[in-house]
């Protein structure tokens, strides 16, 4: 999730109606079951954070109300829709007290309203558990992944499975990585990626069986690599594209990518315009049509969105409107239709759409207080 800070308070004159206060808002993820239906999630707030959900109906974006969780802070980091009336969003809640732990949260959309779900917390003492991503290949199956820590255990992977009725904890594979993203190409095939000990990591769930995939690390004996996102498709054949980062150990960092087909990993050169660029999300309409998004710093300008497209052979950079900000999520229901979401430096949401030729900024609502 992009870190944003600051809030602008409207000032009021005597006898005038006070201006609405602009809150800090950011979108972290998006899912588009069709080209005319998208759901984006994130957080919004002034002194605390509450869940933010926005929906695209093919014409406009609007905020969709969500029920309160009862926590001081609620952040939604991932969303997946198996259809327009079946979406699941995941994230975590906190009390705002640094001495108290965060807990996983899930919310379910049935086409009319959102309902709160409470995924189980791993056993242990002083447990902190966060869900970062979710993949829902059908209405009765979702896999959510994240990270948890516990006294005497340290940091490990968190995986939870929805069977249409309840969430259950999934056993971790060994070694236990930090899982940051998941994508499910079919009902029985999901791939989750992240990092373990400063190296790239991936796990696969086939039916009820977990397998450690062990992607090759790009370089260096110095730990500092990881995979931040994965996008999988069964069209025309089963496969995934992953994106992440490589730290060379000399204070420089570049983007990396791997393509995966059953049994094979292939290293790919990804768009990386300068040091400290990041690709944070990827979505594949087909195995030869994937889009990755992120951001990169530009001296004297600030942070700009970064877009790349995979054509089945190479990655290339896509030009985009010159707007400051960072992208955290992308969804491509078709090769010529992708929606990317993120935030601007002023703490407002940022949405752009790809029509197969150009990126265009779309107007998205920013809640006010």
C-alpha positions as CSV (number, residue, x, y, z in Angstrom):
1,X,0.0,0.0,0.0
2,X,1.3,3.5,-0.8
3,X,2.0,5.6,2.2
4,X,0.3,9.0,2.0
5,X,0.4,11.7,4.5
6,X,-1.2,15.0,5.3
7,X,-4.7,16.4,5.2
8,X,-6.1,19.8,4.1
9,X,-8.7,21.4,6.3
10,X,-11.2,23.7,4.7
11,X,-11.5,27.1,6.5
12,X,-14.8,28.7,7.3
13,X,-15.8,32.4,7.5
14,X,-18.3,33.7,9.9
15,X,-21.9,33.0,8.9
16,X,-20.7,30.7,6.0
17,X,-21.1,27.0,5.7
18,X,-17.8,25.3,6.7
19,X,-16.0,23.8,3.8
20,X,-15.7,20.0,3.7
21,X,-12.4,18.7,5.0
22,X,-10.3,16.7,2.5
23,X,-9.2,13.4,3.9
24,X,-6.2,11.3,3.0
25,X,-7.3,8.6,0.6
26,X,-5.5,5.9,-1.4
27,X,-6.5,2.9,-3.5
28,X,-4.4,-0.2,-3.1
29,X,-6.0,-2.8,-5.4
30,X,-8.6,-3.2,-8.1
31,X,-10.5,-6.1,-9.7
32,X,-12.5,-6.0,-12.9
33,X,-14.7,-9.0,-13.6
34,X,-15.8,-7.3,-16.9
35,X,-14.7,-4.3,-18.9
36,X,-17.6,-2.3,-17.5
37,X,-17.4,-3.3,-13.9
38,X,-14.5,-2.7,-11.5
39,X,-14.1,-2.6,-7.7
40,X,-11.2,-0.8,-6.1
41,X,-10.3,-0.8,-2.4
42,X,-8.0,1.1,-0.1
43,X,-8.3,3.4,2.9
44,X,-9.4,6.9,3.8
45,X,-9.4,9.1,6.8
46,X,-8.0,12.1,8.7
47,X,-6.9,10.9,12.1
48,X,-7.6,7.2,11.6
49,X,-8.1,5.0,8.5
50,X,-11.4,3.4,7.4
51,X,-12.0,1.0,4.5
52,X,-12.5,2.7,1.2
53,X,-14.4,0.9,-1.7
54,X,-15.1,2.5,-5.1
55,X,-17.0,0.9,-8.0
56,X,-16.9,1.6,-11.7
57,X,-20.1,1.0,-13.7
58,X,-18.7,1.6,-17.1
59,X,-19.3,5.3,-16.9
60,X,-18.4,6.7,-13.5
61,X,-16.7,5.8,-10.2
62,X,-18.6,6.1,-7.0
63,X,-17.9,5.3,-3.3
64,X,-19.7,2.2,-2.0
65,X,-20.5,2.3,1.7
66,X,-18.9,-0.4,3.9
67,X,-19.9,-1.5,7.4
68,X,-17.7,-0.3,10.3
69,X,-15.3,-2.8,11.7
70,X,-15.2,-1.4,15.2
71,X,-11.4,-0.8,14.9
72,X,-9.6,2.4,15.0
73,X,-7.9,1.7,11.7
74,X,-9.1,-0.5,8.8
75,X,-7.1,-0.9,5.6
76,X,-8.1,-2.9,2.6
77,X,-5.1,-4.1,0.6
78,X,-6.5,-6.7,-1.8
79,X,-9.7,-7.4,-3.8
80,X,-10.8,-10.1,-6.2
81,X,-14.2,-10.5,-8.0
82,X,-15.3,-13.7,-9.6
83,X,-18.3,-11.8,-11.0
84,X,-20.1,-8.5,-10.7
85,X,-22.0,-9.7,-7.7
86,X,-19.2,-11.7,-5.9
87,X,-16.2,-9.8,-4.6
88,X,-14.0,-10.3,-1.6
89,X,-11.7,-7.7,-0.1
90,X,-9.0,-8.4,2.5
91,X,-6.8,-6.3,4.7
92,X,-6.2,-5.7,8.4
93,X,-7.4,-3.7,11.4
94,X,-5.6,-2.1,14.2
95,X,-6.6,-0.3,17.4
96,X,-4.2,2.7,16.8
97,X,-2.3,1.6,19.8
98,X,1.3,0.5,18.9
99,X,1.3,-1.9,21.8
100,X,-1.7,-3.8,20.4
101,X,-1.7,-6.1,17.4
102,X,-3.3,-6.0,14.0
103,X,-5.8,-8.6,12.9
104,X,-6.9,-9.9,9.5
105,X,-10.2,-8.7,8.0
106,X,-12.3,-9.7,5.0
107,X,-15.4,-8.1,3.4
108,X,-17.7,-9.8,1.0
109,X,-19.8,-8.1,-1.8
110,X,-23.0,-9.9,-2.9
111,X,-24.1,-7.4,-5.5
112,X,-26.0,-5.3,-3.0
113,X,-23.9,-4.7,0.1
114,X,-20.7,-5.4,1.8
115,X,-20.6,-7.7,4.9
116,X,-17.7,-8.1,7.4
117,X,-16.0,-11.4,7.8
118,X,-13.5,-12.4,10.4
119,X,-10.7,-14.7,9.2
120,X,-9.0,-16.8,11.9
121,X,-5.8,-15.6,13.5
122,X,-2.8,-18.1,13.7
123,X,-2.2,-19.5,17.1
124,X,0.5,-18.1,19.3
125,X,1.3,-15.3,21.7
126,X,1.4,-11.6,20.7
127,X,0.2,-12.5,17.2
128,X,0.1,-9.8,14.5
129,X,-1.6,-10.9,11.2
130,X,-2.2,-8.9,8.0
131,X,-3.8,-10.0,4.7
132,X,-2.3,-8.3,1.6
133,X,-3.9,-10.1,-1.4
134,X,-6.7,-12.4,-2.4
135,X,-7.7,-14.4,-5.4
136,X,-11.2,-15.7,-6.0
137,X,-11.5,-18.1,-9.0
138,X,-15.2,-18.8,-8.1
139,X,-17.9,-17.7,-5.7
140,X,-17.1,-20.5,-3.3
141,X,-13.3,-20.4,-3.3
142,X,-10.9,-17.6,-2.3
143,X,-7.3,-17.7,-1.2
144,X,-6.0,-14.8,0.8
145,X,-2.3,-14.4,1.7
146,X,-0.2,-12.2,3.9
147,X,2.2,-12.2,6.9
148,X,2.0,-12.9,10.5
149,X,4.4,-12.6,13.5
150,X,4.2,-14.3,16.9
151,X,6.4,-14.5,19.9
152,X,8.8,-17.5,19.6
153,X,7.9,-17.9,15.9
154,X,9.0,-14.7,14.2
155,X,7.6,-13.8,10.8
156,X,5.9,-16.4,8.6
157,X,3.5,-16.8,5.7
158,X,-0.3,-16.4,6.3
159,X,-2.7,-18.2,4.0
160,X,-6.5,-18.5,4.5
161,X,-9.0,-20.3,2.3
162,X,-12.7,-19.4,1.8
163,X,-15.0,-22.3,0.9
164,X,-18.2,-20.4,0.4
165,X,-19.1,-20.6,4.1
166,X,-16.1,-19.9,6.3
167,X,-12.4,-19.0,6.3
168,X,-9.9,-21.6,7.5
169,X,-6.1,-21.3,8.0
170,X,-4.0,-23.1,5.5
171,X,-0.8,-24.9,6.5
172,X,2.4,-23.1,5.6
173,X,5.0,-24.6,3.3
174,X,8.7,-24.8,4.2
175,X,10.5,-22.5,4.0
176,X,7.8,-20.1,5.2
177,X,8.0,-16.9,3.1
178,X,6.3,-13.6,3.5
179,X,3.4,-13.8,0.9
180,X,2.6,-10.5,-0.7
181,X,0.4,-11.4,-3.7
182,X,-1.7,-14.2,-5.0
183,X,-3.4,-15.0,-8.3
184,X,-5.7,-18.0,-9.2
185,X,-5.9,-19.0,-12.8
186,X,-8.4,-21.8,-12.1
187,X,-10.5,-23.1,-9.3
188,X,-7.7,-25.5,-8.3
189,X,-4.6,-23.5,-9.2
190,X,-3.3,-20.5,-7.3
191,X,0.2,-19.1,-7.1
192,X,1.4,-16.8,-4.3
193,X,4.7,-14.9,-4.3
194,X,6.8,-12.9,-1.9
195,X,10.2,-13.0,-0.3
196,X,12.1,-15.2,2.2
197,X,15.3,-14.0,3.8
198,X,15.7,-11.3,1.2
199,X,15.3,-13.7,-1.7
200,X,12.4,-14.3,-4.1
201,X,9.8,-16.8,-3.1
202,X,6.7,-18.5,-4.5
203,X,4.2,-21.1,-3.4
204,X,1.6,-23.0,-5.4
205,X,-1.8,-24.4,-4.2
206,X,-3.1,-27.2,-6.4
207,X,-6.4,-28.3,-5.0
208,X,-5.4,-29.0,-1.4
209,X,-1.7,-29.4,-1.9
210,X,1.0,-26.7,-1.4
211,X,4.2,-26.8,-3.3
212,X,7.3,-24.5,-2.7
213,X,8.2,-23.3,-6.2
214,X,11.7,-21.7,-5.5
215,X,12.1,-19.2,-8.3
216,X,15.8,-18.6,-9.2
217,X,17.2,-15.5,-7.5
218,X,18.4,-13.0,-10.0
219,X,21.9,-12.2,-8.7
220,X,23.8,-11.4,-5.8
221,X,24.9,-13.1,-2.7
222,X,23.6,-10.1,-0.9
223,X,19.9,-10.7,0.2
224,X,17.7,-7.9,-1.1
225,X,15.3,-9.4,-3.7
226,X,11.6,-10.1,-3.6
227,X,8.5,-10.6,-5.7
228,X,5.7,-8.1,-5.1
229,X,3.0,-9.3,-7.5
230,X,1.8,-12.2,-9.6
231,X,-0.8,-12.4,-12.4
232,X,-1.9,-15.9,-13.7
233,X,-4.0,-17.0,-16.5
234,X,-5.2,-20.3,-18.1
235,X,-5.5,-18.7,-21.5
236,X,-4.2,-20.1,-23.8
237,X,-2.2,-22.2,-21.4
238,X,-1.6,-22.1,-17.6
239,X,1.1,-19.6,-16.7
240,X,2.0,-16.6,-14.6
241,X,3.9,-13.4,-14.8
242,X,5.6,-12.0,-11.6
243,X,7.2,-8.7,-10.9
244,X,9.4,-7.5,-8.1
245,X,12.7,-5.9,-7.2
246,X,16.4,-6.6,-7.1
247,X,18.8,-4.9,-4.7
248,X,22.4,-5.1,-5.9
249,X,23.9,-4.2,-2.6
250,X,25.3,-0.9,-3.6
251,X,22.2,1.2,-2.7
252,X,20.7,0.6,-6.1
253,X,17.5,-1.2,-6.9
254,X,15.8,-2.2,-10.2
255,X,12.7,-4.0,-11.2
256,X,12.7,-7.7,-12.1
257,X,10.2,-10.1,-13.6
258,X,9.8,-13.9,-14.0
259,X,7.5,-15.8,-16.2
260,X,6.3,-19.2,-15.0
261,X,4.8,-22.1,-16.8
262,X,4.4,-25.5,-15.1
263,X,8.0,-26.7,-14.4
264,X,9.8,-23.7,-15.8
265,X,10.9,-20.2,-14.6
266,X,12.2,-17.6,-17.1
267,X,13.9,-14.4,-16.0
268,X,12.7,-11.3,-17.8
269,X,14.0,-7.8,-18.2
270,X,11.3,-5.4,-17.0
271,X,10.8,-1.6,-17.4
272,X,13.1,0.0,-14.8
273,X,13.7,3.7,-15.5
274,X,16.4,4.5,-13.1
275,X,17.2,3.6,-9.5
276,X,14.5,2.8,-6.9
277,X,11.8,2.1,-9.5
278,X,9.2,-0.5,-8.4
279,X,6.6,-2.6,-10.1
280,X,3.9,-3.4,-7.5
281,X,1.1,-5.1,-9.4
282,X,0.5,-7.2,-12.6
283,X,-2.5,-8.5,-14.4
284,X,-2.8,-10.8,-17.4
285,X,-5.7,-10.9,-19.8
286,X,-4.0,-13.7,-21.6
287,X,-0.5,-15.3,-21.5
288,X,0.7,-12.8,-24.1
289,X,-1.1,-9.7,-22.8
290,X,0.0,-8.6,-19.3
291,X,0.3,-5.1,-17.7
292,X,2.4,-4.2,-14.7
293,X,2.2,-1.0,-12.8
294,X,4.2,0.8,-10.1
295,X,6.1,4.0,-9.7
296,X,9.6,5.6,-10.1
297,X,11.2,8.7,-8.7
298,X,12.2,11.6,-11.1
299,X,14.6,14.3,-9.8
300,X,13.0,17.7,-9.4
301,X,9.6,16.2,-10.4
302,X,8.7,13.7,-7.8
303,X,7.2,10.2,-8.1
304,X,5.5,9.2,-11.4
305,X,3.5,6.2,-12.2
306,X,5.3,3.4,-14.1
307,X,3.5,1.2,-16.7
308,X,4.8,-1.8,-18.6
309,X,3.2,-4.3,-21.0
310,X,4.2,-7.9,-21.8
311,X,3.5,-9.2,-25.3
312,X,4.5,-12.8,-24.7
313,X,8.2,-12.1,-25.6
314,X,9.4,-8.9,-24.0
315,X,8.4,-6.2,-21.6
316,X,8.2,-2.6,-22.8
317,X,7.4,0.7,-21.1
318,X,4.0,2.4,-21.8
319,X,3.8,6.1,-21.9
320,X,1.2,7.8,-19.7
321,X,-0.2,11.2,-18.7
322,X,2.3,13.3,-16.8
323,X,0.7,13.2,-13.4
324,X,2.5,12.7,-10.1
325,X,1.6,9.7,-8.1
326,X,2.1,6.0,-7.6
327,X,0.1,3.0,-8.8
328,X,-0.5,0.0,-6.5
329,X,-3.1,-2.1,-8.3
330,X,-4.1,-3.1,-11.9
331,X,-6.8,-5.3,-13.4
332,X,-7.1,-6.3,-17.1
333,X,-10.3,-8.1,-18.0
334,X,-9.3,-7.8,-21.7
335,X,-6.1,-7.1,-23.6
336,X,-7.4,-3.6,-24.6
337,X,-8.9,-2.8,-21.2
338,X,-6.9,-2.3,-18.0
339,X,-7.6,-0.2,-14.9
340,X,-4.8,1.0,-12.6
341,X,-5.3,2.5,-9.2
342,X,-3.1,4.3,-6.6
343,X,-2.7,7.7,-5.0
344,X,-1.4,11.2,-5.6
345,X,1.1,12.9,-3.4
346,X,-1.6,15.2,-2.0
347,X,-3.4,12.2,-0.5
348,X,-6.0,11.7,-3.2
349,X,-7.0,8.7,-5.2
350,X,-5.5,8.1,-8.7
351,X,-7.2,6.0,-11.4
352,X,-6.0,5.5,-15.0
353,X,-7.5,3.4,-17.8
354,X,-5.7,1.7,-20.7
355,X,-7.7,1.2,-23.9
356,X,-5.0,-0.8,-25.7
357,X,-3.4,2.4,-27.1
358,X,-3.2,5.1,-24.4
359,X,-3.6,5.6,-20.7
360,X,-6.1,8.2,-19.6
361,X,-6.8,9.6,-16.1
362,X,-10.3,8.9,-14.8
363,X,-12.1,11.0,-12.3
364,X,-12.5,9.1,-9.0
365,X,-14.3,10.4,-5.9
366,X,-12.3,11.4,-2.8
367,X,-14.3,11.2,0.5
368,X,-14.7,14.3,2.6
369,X,-15.4,14.8,6.3
